Amino acid sequence: MSVLLATSTVGASGGGASYPTTGAFFLTMGVIVSLCIIAILLAFALRRNAGVAAD
């Protein structure tokens, strides 16, 4: 996530420090949401009785 936040930075007016831009935050949040959706879809794809002995 730190690499995504570092894709676009703005320097502080006094110099020295740099901060992520709004676009970098939106990119990072978009990636997080996308990965969560993929994880949910993969969880639904798992078999419900995996590892449970049949009666």
N, C-alpha and C positions, 0 to 999 in steps of 0.2 A: 504494500500500500504506500510505503514511503517513496518508492520509485514513481508511482503514479502521481503523488502529490508534488514531486520534484519536476514533473514535466514542464511546468510553467510557474515561474516565481517572480515576485516583485521585490525589489530591494527597499529597505527602510530608508527614510529620508536622511537619517544621520549616518547611514552607511553601516557596513558590517553584517547586519542581519538581512535575511531574505525570507519571504513568506510565500506560501502557495497562493495562486490566484483563484478567483471564483470558478473559472473553467476547470482548474485542476481538481477542486473539490467536487464539482459535478461529475467529472470523469471518474473519480474514485468511488463516489456513491453509486454511480451507474454500474460499475464493475461489481461492487459488493451486492447490489440488488440482483444483477444477472446471475452471479454465482449462487445466490440463495434460491433463486427460481430453478436453476438447474439442479441443485441439491434436492429440492422438493420433488421435482419431476422424477429424478432417479429413485427417490424413496418410494414413490408410488409404483415404480416399475419392479420393485423387489417382490418376490413371492411372499405371501402372507404366512405360509406354513413352512418356511425354510428353517430347518434345524429342529422341527417338532416331529416326534414320532406319530405316525398315523394310528388311530384306534382300530 
